[in-house]
């Protein structure tokens, strides 16, 4: 039964799962780990060729230098993965594209936290991060 549920959830997130698989194939991460304490499990990948971090379905891909020993970065990206799980095929339009545009537009001189944008704030909440 668990396998059937995993297949259904994988198909529910199919567009972002396919993009995640393609990105993993292109970046060839140096290390990959299962991530998350319940089903479905996600794949946490560290790749030196990655510029930042991205969550695409079951795949969390971070720059290898972003390993955060507090776990904040990983938990934040896990929050994005949960958004994908909740929104399914709507994730790329509701979260993915706005988040990418925000990341491209934002810089430290803007007098606004990167995590104040709705996509990032919600990911933090889902990942259990409190940024005060």
Secondary structure, DSSP 8 states (H G I E B T S, - for coil): -HHHHHHHHHHHTHHHHHHHHHHHHHH--SEEEEE-SSSS-EEEEEETT-SSEEEETTEEEEEGGG--TTSHHHHHHHHHHHHHHHHGGGHIIIIIHHHHHHHHH--GGGSS-GGGSHHHHHHHHHHT----
